Amino acid sequence: MIRFLERFDGVSFLDALRLLAQATGEELPANLFRKRAKAENPREEESFEVLRRAEDLYRRTLSTDEGAAAREYLLGRGLSGESLERFGVGWAPREGSPLLAAATRAGIAVDRLVETGLVRRAEDGRVYDFFRGRLTIPIRDRLGRTVGFGARILPRDETAADGRHQPKYVNTAETALFHKGRLIYGLDLAVVSVRRTKHLILVEGYTDVMAANQVGLENVAAVLGTSTTEDHAALVRRSGAQRVTLVFDGDEAGRRASERALAGLLPLGLDLDVAMLPQDVDPCDLLLGPDGRARFQALIGGADDWFRWTLRELEPLAGAALARRVDQVFELLARLEKPVERSARLAELARDIGLPDGDVRLQWREFETRRRGVRAPSRGEPEPEQASVSPTVDDPAVERAFEYLLGALLLDNSLIPVYAELESRCPAGDLRRLFRLVLSLYDDAEDDQPIHTGRLLTVLGDDPLRDRAALLEDLASTAESPQALARDQELWLQRRDHERELRVLRGELTEANESSGGTKASKNEVLKNLHEELRRRRVPGAAGTGSSVHPH
């Protein structure tokens, strides 16, 4: 069995042993084979050790005077001390860099702290704790090992002293161990119950999972960011679930989140249903309120089949609005693996909206024709059109310039509005789609989470575009700074445009000289334009020479 798991899951002997222990409900001693693990993969094991130390420090801090306000908030929501202990909840101090200081005293290299996302290095070389003044929630892989943290600000601190709104949650950035698109929060604790009941309940938040566990519902977990990926689907499949219920907020944001979650799960062929919460009802508060367990179970019992839930959204629509919404339903149907199920759902759709089956299938065929072209990375994003002002796709230098630019925007989100107008000049195709996705995430007023590679991959799901998106930050990380990198690309693109215009004007001047009909006035006009372009061409600080793109 161990050898099978090693091959099937591509894991080491020790990880296969951990998976078997987890599946059977056995608990292995924490230090079992640790020496062997360090010998097999010392760098990875050292990173796990650093994260364990960080978790311990945050947990200890929660119990001190520094963590008093955080404890008051958590206990006020009804979470017990036992739940906080089980999920490893802690508190990152507001002032200084105590984690960095403790690690330094323990002889841990600063680079290792940076690699695990616990410490940030500023442009001037200064290093500091990344999490400060926040509740810390360890995020664990399916083997129960902490790979990163989610950090929540206290409600009283959501507005800073200067009036700026603070993001409610921040997460560890993508690291060698932490990939948001490959993690399901709480699944390591839920898997035994899921294997027994064959039922997995997916909610939106960390505290929702904690609350469910506290009232004895242990088959509850959460997808980080709500969009499900192929990796999420693989974890669900391996959990042994045959039914998955989505429990999200009952507002428009919750509906969109449900659809994004469904998109990744539909290819599994499981029984999928959706239970929408009443408006302004928080799952954690519902679960920990009077008769919370019974009320939550009643909500699950009344969940709609995913397609029936989807069709409810069509009831008030007509005309063009109905046709647009049907196309959005088609986006989900396209995820189904079995043609027979898809055909049956199309027939059900036609009956539900009271239209001839042939009309619905005709629109489906048109949708399929469009879909065989370039797919949009998300349901709401428009198809990218060819723009006459954009550079040609087959110019590798221009493509590389926009790759550097997008990488810089992911490294420093404050640059996004500064360089947003360059989207219209981005080569049509993959890069334009990525640029639009970054802009749409930035413009989402309901979402204040940082935009980085992990978030792009989560939104893209199994779109082939994710392979290109995964490289952008790494490509840009060699530059002196994101600000300098973005500026250099803009200047290079500007110089390139000027040189192209100059070539056109020189051609016109040559043509005017060679043409017998060319008048002195026309020649003077061309010369005037050429002189103006030569003046504009002298762009201070332009990077490169027009033949290459410089990342520095």
C-alpha positions as CSV (number, residue, x, y, z in Angstrom):
1,M,0.0,0.0,0.0
2,I,2.8,2.4,0.8
3,R,4.5,1.6,-2.6
4,F,1.2,2.2,-4.3
5,L,0.7,5.6,-2.7
6,E,4.3,6.6,-3.5
7,R,3.6,6.0,-7.2
8,F,0.0,7.1,-7.4
9,D,0.4,10.3,-5.5
10,G,4.1,10.9,-6.3
11,V,5.0,11.2,-2.6
12,S,7.9,10.1,-0.5
13,F,7.8,7.0,1.7
14,L,7.3,9.1,4.8
15,D,4.4,11.1,3.2
16,A,2.8,7.9,2.0
17,L,3.0,6.6,5.6
18,R,1.4,9.9,6.9
19,L,-1.4,9.6,4.3
20,L,-2.2,6.1,5.4
21,A,-2.2,7.1,9.1
22,Q,-4.5,10.0,8.2
23,A,-6.9,7.8,6.2
24,T,-7.2,5.3,9.0
25,G,-7.5,7.8,11.8
26,E,-4.2,6.9,13.4
27,E,-2.0,9.6,14.9
28,L,1.8,9.3,14.2
29,P,4.2,10.8,16.8
30,A,5.2,14.3,15.6
31,N,8.9,13.5,15.7
32,L,8.6,10.1,13.9
33,F,11.3,9.7,11.3
34,R,12.1,13.4,11.5
35,K,15.8,12.7,11.2
36,R,15.2,10.6,8.1
37,A,13.0,13.3,6.6
38,K,15.8,15.9,7.1
39,A,18.2,13.5,5.4
40,E,15.8,13.0,2.4
41,N,14.9,16.6,1.8
42,P,16.8,18.9,4.2
43,R,15.7,22.2,2.7
44,E,12.0,21.4,2.7
45,E,12.1,20.0,6.2
46,E,14.0,23.1,7.5
47,S,11.2,25.2,6.0
48,F,8.5,23.2,7.7
49,E,10.5,23.6,11.0
50,V,10.6,27.4,10.5
51,L,6.8,27.5,10.0
52,R,6.3,25.3,13.0
53,R,8.3,27.7,15.1
54,A,6.3,30.7,13.8
55,E,3.1,29.0,14.6
56,D,4.3,28.3,18.2
57,L,5.3,31.9,18.6
58,Y,2.0,33.3,17.4
59,R,0.0,30.8,19.6
60,R,2.0,31.8,22.7
61,T,1.5,35.5,21.9
62,L,-2.3,35.1,21.7
63,S,-2.3,34.1,25.4
64,T,-0.3,37.2,26.5
65,D,-1.5,40.7,27.2
66,E,-0.6,41.6,23.6
67,G,-3.2,39.1,22.4
68,A,-6.0,40.2,24.9
69,A,-8.1,42.1,22.3
70,A,-7.8,39.2,19.8
71,R,-8.9,36.7,22.5
72,E,-11.8,38.9,23.4
73,Y,-12.9,39.0,19.7
74,L,-12.6,35.3,19.2
75,L,-14.4,34.3,22.4
76,G,-17.0,36.9,21.7
77,R,-17.8,35.1,18.4
78,G,-18.3,32.0,20.4
79,L,-15.2,30.1,19.5
80,S,-13.8,28.0,22.3
81,G,-10.3,27.8,23.6
82,E,-10.2,24.1,22.5
83,S,-11.1,25.1,18.9
84,L,-8.5,27.8,18.8
85,E,-5.9,25.3,20.0
86,R,-7.0,22.6,17.5
87,F,-6.7,25.0,14.6
88,G,-3.5,26.7,15.9
89,V,-4.9,30.3,16.0
90,G,-2.4,32.9,17.1
91,W,-1.6,36.6,17.2
92,A,1.2,38.4,15.4
93,P,2.4,41.3,17.5
94,R,1.8,44.8,16.3
95,E,5.2,46.3,16.9
96,G,8.7,45.3,15.9
97,S,9.8,42.0,14.3
98,P,9.7,39.5,17.2
99,L,9.6,36.5,14.8
100,L,12.7,37.7,13.0
101,A,14.4,38.3,16.4
102,A,13.5,34.8,17.7
103,A,14.6,33.1,14.5
104,T,17.9,35.0,14.6
105,R,18.6,33.9,18.1
106,A,17.9,30.3,17.1
107,G,20.4,30.6,14.3
108,I,17.8,30.4,11.4
109,A,19.0,32.2,8.3
110,V,17.0,35.2,7.2
111,D,16.8,33.9,3.6
112,R,14.9,30.8,5.0
113,L,12.4,33.2,6.6
114,V,12.0,35.1,3.4
115,E,11.5,31.9,1.4
116,T,8.7,30.8,3.7
117,G,6.9,34.2,3.4
118,L,7.2,35.0,7.1
119,V,9.6,37.9,6.6
120,R,9.8,40.5,3.8
121,R,12.9,42.2,2.5
122,A,12.5,45.9,1.6
123,E,14.2,47.4,-1.4
124,D,16.8,49.0,0.9
125,G,17.7,45.6,2.3
126,R,15.8,46.0,5.6
127,V,14.0,42.8,6.7
128,Y,10.8,42.8,8.8
129,D,8.0,40.4,10.0
130,F,5.3,40.2,7.3
131,F,2.4,39.5,9.7
132,R,1.8,42.3,12.3
133,G,-1.2,43.2,14.4
134,R,-3.3,40.3,13.0
135,L,-4.9,37.0,14.0
136,T,-2.9,34.2,12.4
137,I,-4.5,31.0,11.1
138,P,-2.1,28.2,10.1
139,I,-2.9,26.8,6.7
140,R,-2.0,23.1,6.5
141,D,-1.5,20.7,3.6
142,R,-3.4,17.4,3.5
143,L,-0.8,15.9,5.7
144,G,-1.4,18.4,8.4
145,R,1.8,20.3,8.0
146,T,1.7,24.1,8.3
147,V,2.7,25.6,4.9
148,G,1.6,29.2,5.4
149,F,-0.8,31.5,7.2
150,G,-4.0,33.4,6.7
151,A,-4.0,36.6,8.8
152,R,-7.2,38.5,9.8
153,I,-7.2,42.1,11.1
154,L,-9.5,42.8,14.1
155,P,-12.7,44.7,13.1
156,R,-11.7,47.7,15.2
157,D,-8.5,48.0,13.0
158,E,-10.1,47.8,9.6
159,T,-9.8,51.5,9.2
160,A,-6.3,52.9,9.8
161,A,-5.5,56.1,11.7
162,D,-5.1,57.9,8.4
163,G,-8.5,56.8,7.2
164,R,-7.3,54.1,4.8
165,H,-9.2,50.9,4.6
166,Q,-7.1,47.9,5.6
167,P,-7.6,44.5,3.9
168,K,-9.5,42.1,6.2
169,Y,-7.3,39.2,5.3
170,V,-3.8,38.8,4.0
171,N,-2.2,35.5,3.1
172,T,1.3,34.1,2.8
173,A,2.5,34.9,-0.7
174,E,3.2,32.0,-3.0
175,T,6.2,30.0,-1.9
176,A,7.7,26.6,-2.6
177,L,5.3,25.1,0.0
178,F,2.3,27.5,-0.1
179,H,0.2,27.3,-3.3
180,K,-3.3,28.7,-2.6
181,G,-4.7,26.9,-5.6
182,R,-3.5,23.5,-4.2
183,L,-4.8,23.8,-0.6
184,I,-8.2,23.2,1.0
185,Y,-8.3,24.7,4.5
186,G,-9.3,22.2,7.2
187,L,-9.3,19.2,4.8
188,D,-6.5,17.5,6.9
189,L,-8.9,17.4,9.8
190,A,-12.0,16.7,7.8
191,V,-10.7,13.8,5.7
192,V,-11.5,11.0,8.2
193,S,-15.1,12.2,8.5
194,V,-15.4,12.7,4.7
195,R,-14.2,9.1,4.1
196,R,-16.8,7.9,6.6
197,T,-19.8,10.0,5.4
198,K,-18.7,10.4,1.7
199,H,-19.9,14.0,2.0
200,L,-17.7,17.1,2.0
201,I,-19.2,20.6,2.8
202,L,-17.3,23.6,1.4
203,V,-17.7,27.0,3.1
204,E,-15.9,30.3,2.5
205,G,-14.1,31.2,5.7
206,Y,-11.6,30.0,8.3
207,T,-13.9,30.7,11.2
208,D,-16.8,28.9,9.5
209,V,-14.7,25.7,9.4
210,M,-13.7,26.2,13.1
211,A,-17.3,26.7,14.1
212,A,-18.5,23.6,12.3
213,N,-15.9,21.5,14.0
214,Q,-16.8,23.0,17.4
215,V,-20.4,21.8,17.0
216,G,-19.3,18.4,15.9
217,L,-19.6,18.7,12.1
218,E,-16.1,17.6,11.0
219,N,-16.6,17.1,7.3
220,V,-16.4,20.9,6.6
221,A,-13.5,22.6,4.8
222,A,-12.9,25.8,2.8
223,V,-11.3,26.6,-0.6
224,L,-9.0,29.6,-0.2
225,G,-10.3,32.3,-2.5
226,T,-13.4,30.2,-3.5
227,S,-12.3,29.4,-7.1
228,T,-11.6,25.7,-7.5
229,T,-8.7,24.5,-9.5
230,E,-7.6,21.1,-10.9
231,D,-5.5,20.7,-7.8
232,H,-8.5,21.4,-5.6
233,A,-10.5,18.9,-7.5
234,A,-7.8,16.2,-7.1
235,L,-7.8,16.8,-3.4
236,V,-11.6,16.4,-3.3
237,R,-11.4,13.2,-5.3
238,R,-8.7,11.7,-3.0
239,S,-10.8,12.6,0.1
240,G,-13.3,10.0,-0.9
241,A,-16.2,12.4,-1.2
242,Q,-19.1,11.4,-3.4
243,R,-21.2,14.4,-2.6
244,V,-20.0,18.0,-2.2
245,T,-22.3,20.8,-0.8
246,L,-21.3,24.5,-1.3
247,V,-22.4,26.8,1.5
248,F,-21.8,30.5,0.5
249,D,-23.4,33.9,1.2
250,G,-26.8,34.6,-0.3
251,D,-25.8,37.8,-2.0
252,E,-24.5,38.4,-5.5
253,A,-20.8,37.9,-4.4
254,G,-21.8,34.5,-2.9
255,R,-23.6,33.5,-6.1
256,R,-20.5,34.3,-8.2
257,A,-18.3,32.5,-5.7
258,S,-20.6,29.4,-5.9
259,E,-20.3,29.4,-9.7
260,R,-16.5,29.7,-9.6
261,A,-16.4,26.8,-7.1
262,L,-18.7,24.7,-9.3
263,A,-16.5,25.3,-12.4
264,G,-13.7,23.3,-10.9
265,L,-15.8,20.5,-9.3
266,L,-18.1,19.7,-12.2
267,P,-15.6,17.6,-14.1
268,L,-15.4,15.2,-11.1
269,G,-18.9,13.8,-11.8
270,L,-19.9,14.0,-8.1
271,D,-23.2,14.9,-6.6
272,L,-23.0,18.6,-6.3
273,D,-25.5,20.9,-4.5
274,V,-25.7,24.4,-3.3
275,A,-27.1,25.8,0.0
276,M,-27.2,29.6,0.0
277,L,-27.3,31.4,3.3
278,P,-30.0,34.0,4.1
279,Q,-28.8,37.6,3.5
280,D,-26.5,39.0,6.2
281,V,-26.2,35.6,7.9
282,D,-22.7,34.5,8.7
283,P,-22.1,30.7,8.8
284,C,-19.9,31.0,11.9
285,D,-22.5,33.0,13.8
286,L,-25.3,30.6,12.6
287,L,-23.4,27.5,13.8
288,L,-22.5,28.9,17.2
289,G,-25.9,30.5,17.8
290,P,-28.9,28.8,19.4
291,D,-29.6,25.4,17.8
292,G,-26.7,26.1,15.5
293,R,-25.9,22.6,14.5
294,A,-29.6,21.7,13.8
295,R,-30.2,24.9,11.8
296,F,-27.0,24.3,9.7
297,Q,-27.9,20.7,9.0
298,A,-31.4,21.8,8.0
299,L,-29.8,24.2,5.5
300,I,-27.7,21.4,4.1
301,G,-30.7,19.1,3.9
302,G,-32.5,21.7,1.8
303,A,-29.6,22.3,-0.6
304,D,-30.5,22.5,-4.3
305,D,-29.0,20.3,-6.9
306,W,-26.4,22.5,-8.6
307,F,-28.3,22.8,-11.9
308,R,-31.6,23.4,-10.2
309,W,-29.9,26.2,-8.2
310,T,-28.5,27.6,-11.5
311,L,-31.9,27.6,-13.2
312,R,-33.5,29.6,-10.4
313,E,-31.4,32.5,-11.5
314,L,-33.1,32.5,-14.9
315,E,-36.7,32.8,-13.6
316,P,-37.0,36.6,-13.7
317,L,-35.2,37.1,-17.0
318,A,-36.3,37.5,-20.5
319,G,-35.0,38.5,-23.9
320,A,-31.4,39.5,-24.3
321,A,-30.8,39.3,-20.5
322,L,-32.0,35.7,-20.6
323,A,-29.8,34.8,-23.6
324,R,-26.7,36.3,-21.9
325,R,-27.5,34.4,-18.7
326,V,-28.0,31.1,-20.6
327,D,-24.5,31.5,-22.1
328,Q,-23.2,31.8,-18.5
329,V,-25.0,28.5,-17.7
330,F,-23.4,27.0,-20.8
331,E,-20.0,27.9,-19.2
332,L,-20.8,25.4,-16.4
333,L,-22.3,22.8,-18.7
334,A,-19.1,22.8,-20.8
335,R,-17.3,21.6,-17.7
336,L,-19.3,18.3,-17.6
337,E,-17.3,15.3,-18.8
338,K,-20.2,13.1,-19.9
339,P,-22.1,14.1,-23.1
340,V,-25.2,12.3,-22.0
341,E,-25.4,14.3,-18.8
342,R,-24.8,17.5,-20.7
343,S,-27.6,16.6,-23.2
344,A,-30.0,15.9,-20.4
345,R,-29.2,19.2,-18.7
346,L,-29.8,21.1,-22.0
347,A,-33.2,19.4,-22.2
348,E,-34.0,20.4,-18.6
349,L,-32.9,24.0,-19.3
350,A,-35.3,24.2,-22.3
351,R,-38.2,22.9,-20.3
352,D,-37.4,25.3,-17.4
353,I,-37.4,28.4,-19.5
354,G,-40.3,27.3,-21.7
355,L,-38.4,27.4,-25.1
356,P,-38.1,24.8,-27.8
357,D,-35.3,22.3,-27.2
358,G,-34.0,23.1,-30.7
359,D,-33.5,26.8,-29.9
360,V,-31.5,26.0,-26.8
361,R,-29.3,23.5,-28.6
362,L,-28.8,26.0,-31.5
363,Q,-27.5,28.6,-29.0
364,W,-25.3,25.8,-27.4
365,R,-23.8,25.1,-30.8
366,E,-23.0,28.8,-31.3
367,F,-21.5,28.9,-27.8
368,E,-19.4,25.9,-28.6
369,T,-18.1,27.5,-31.8
370,R,-17.0,30.6,-29.9
371,R,-15.6,28.5,-27.1
372,R,-13.3,26.6,-29.5
373,G,-11.6,29.9,-30.1
374,V,-9.7,31.7,-27.3
375,R,-11.4,31.0,-23.9
376,A,-11.8,33.7,-21.4
377,P,-10.1,33.0,-18.0
378,S,-13.3,33.8,-16.0
379,R,-17.0,33.7,-16.6
380,G,-17.5,37.5,-16.5
381,E,-14.5,38.4,-18.7
382,P,-15.3,39.4,-22.3
383,E,-13.6,37.7,-25.2
384,P,-10.5,39.6,-26.2
385,E,-10.9,41.2,-29.6
386,Q,-8.1,42.1,-32.1
387,A,-7.2,45.7,-31.7
388,S,-5.6,47.6,-34.5
389,V,-3.5,49.7,-32.1
390,S,-1.9,46.7,-30.4
391,P,1.6,45.4,-31.5
392,T,1.8,42.3,-33.5
393,V,1.7,39.0,-31.6
394,D,4.7,37.6,-33.4
395,D,7.1,40.2,-32.0
396,P,9.0,38.3,-29.2
397,A,10.5,41.6,-27.9
398,V,7.2,43.2,-27.4
399,E,5.8,40.0,-25.8
400,R,8.7,39.9,-23.4
401,A,8.2,43.6,-22.5
402,F,4.6,43.0,-21.5
403,E,5.6,39.9,-19.6
404,Y,8.1,42.0,-17.5
405,L,5.4,44.7,-17.1
406,L,2.8,42.2,-15.8
407,G,5.3,40.6,-13.5
408,A,6.1,44.1,-12.0
409,L,2.4,44.8,-11.5
410,L,2.0,41.5,-9.6
411,L,5.0,42.3,-7.4
412,D,3.6,45.8,-6.7
413,N,-0.1,46.3,-7.1
414,S,0.1,50.0,-6.6
415,L,1.5,50.1,-10.2
416,I,-1.6,48.7,-11.7
417,P,-3.6,51.9,-12.1
418,V,-0.4,53.7,-13.3
419,Y,0.1,51.4,-16.2
420,A,-3.5,50.3,-16.9
421,E,-3.7,52.3,-20.1
422,L,-1.0,50.1,-21.7
423,E,-3.5,47.3,-21.9
424,S,-4.7,48.6,-25.2
425,R,-1.2,48.3,-26.6
426,C,-0.7,44.7,-25.3
427,P,-0.5,42.0,-28.0
428,A,-3.9,40.4,-28.5
429,G,-4.1,36.9,-27.2
430,D,-2.8,35.3,-23.9
431,L,-1.0,38.4,-22.6
432,R,-4.0,40.7,-23.3
433,R,-6.2,38.3,-21.4
434,L,-3.8,38.2,-18.5
435,F,-3.6,42.0,-18.5
436,R,-7.4,42.3,-18.5
437,L,-7.7,39.8,-15.7
438,V,-5.2,41.8,-13.5
439,L,-7.2,45.0,-14.2
440,S,-10.6,43.3,-13.5
441,L,-9.3,41.9,-10.1
442,Y,-7.9,45.4,-9.2
443,D,-11.2,47.1,-10.1
444,D,-13.3,44.6,-8.1
445,A,-14.6,46.9,-5.3
446,E,-15.7,44.0,-3.2
447,D,-12.2,42.4,-3.0
448,D,-9.3,44.0,-1.3
449,Q,-6.9,41.0,-1.4
450,P,-3.5,41.4,-3.0
451,I,-3.2,40.4,-6.6
452,H,-0.3,37.9,-7.1
453,T,0.5,34.8,-9.1
454,G,-1.3,32.5,-6.7
455,R,-4.5,34.5,-7.1
456,L,-4.2,34.5,-10.8
457,L,-3.8,30.7,-10.9
458,T,-6.8,30.3,-8.6
459,V,-9.0,32.4,-10.8
460,L,-7.7,30.7,-14.0
461,G,-8.6,27.3,-12.7
462,D,-7.5,24.7,-15.3
463,D,-7.2,27.3,-18.1
464,P,-4.0,26.6,-20.1
465,L,-3.1,30.2,-19.6
466,R,-2.1,29.4,-16.0
467,D,1.2,28.0,-17.2
468,R,2.2,31.4,-18.6
469,A,0.8,33.3,-15.7
470,A,2.9,31.2,-13.3
471,L,6.2,32.6,-14.8
472,L,5.5,36.3,-14.6
473,E,6.6,37.1,-11.1
474,D,9.7,34.9,-11.4
475,L,10.6,36.7,-14.6
476,A,10.3,40.1,-13.0
477,S,11.9,39.3,-9.6
478,T,15.4,39.7,-11.0
479,A,14.9,43.5,-11.6
480,E,16.2,46.2,-9.3
481,S,12.6,47.0,-8.3
482,P,9.1,46.6,-9.8
483,Q,8.8,50.4,-10.2
484,A,12.0,50.6,-12.3
485,L,11.1,47.5,-14.3
486,A,7.6,48.8,-15.2
487,R,9.0,52.3,-16.1
488,D,11.7,50.8,-18.3
489,Q,9.2,48.7,-20.2
490,E,6.9,51.7,-20.8
491,L,9.9,53.8,-22.0
492,W,11.1,51.0,-24.3
493,L,7.6,50.6,-25.8
494,Q,7.4,54.3,-26.3
495,R,10.8,54.4,-28.0
496,R,9.8,51.5,-30.2
497,D,6.7,53.2,-31.3
498,H,8.6,56.4,-32.1
499,E,11.1,54.5,-34.2
500,R,8.4,52.8,-36.1
501,E,6.8,56.2,-36.8
502,L,10.2,57.5,-37.9
503,R,10.6,54.7,-40.4
504,V,7.2,55.5,-41.9
505,L,8.0,59.2,-42.1
506,R,11.4,58.6,-43.7
507,G,9.6,56.4,-46.3
508,E,7.1,59.2,-47.0
509,L,10.0,61.7,-47.4
510,T,11.8,59.4,-49.8
511,E,8.5,58.9,-51.7
512,A,7.9,62.6,-51.8
513,N,11.5,63.3,-53.2
514,E,11.2,60.6,-55.8
515,S,7.7,61.6,-56.9
516,S,7.6,64.0,-59.8
517,G,4.3,65.3,-58.5
518,G,5.6,65.9,-55.0
519,T,5.3,69.6,-54.1
520,K,7.6,71.7,-51.9
521,A,4.7,72.1,-49.4
522,S,4.2,68.4,-49.1
523,K,7.9,67.8,-48.6
524,N,8.0,70.5,-46.0
525,E,5.1,69.0,-44.1
526,V,6.8,65.6,-44.1
527,L,10.1,67.2,-42.9
528,K,8.2,69.0,-40.2
529,N,6.6,65.8,-39.0
530,L,10.0,64.0,-39.1
531,H,11.7,66.8,-37.1
532,E,8.9,66.6,-34.5
533,E,9.3,62.8,-34.2
534,L,13.1,63.2,-33.8
535,R,12.5,65.6,-31.0
536,R,9.9,63.3,-29.3
537,R,12.3,60.4,-29.7
538,R,14.7,61.8,-27.1
539,V,13.0,60.2,-24.1
540,P,15.1,60.7,-20.9
541,G,16.2,57.5,-19.3
542,A,14.8,55.1,-22.0
543,A,15.8,51.5,-21.5
544,G,17.4,49.5,-24.2
545,T,18.3,50.4,-27.7
546,G,15.1,49.4,-29.5
547,S,16.3,45.9,-30.2
548,S,15.9,44.3,-26.8
549,V,14.0,44.6,-23.6
550,H,16.0,45.2,-20.4
551,P,14.5,43.9,-17.1
552,H,16.7,46.2,-15.0
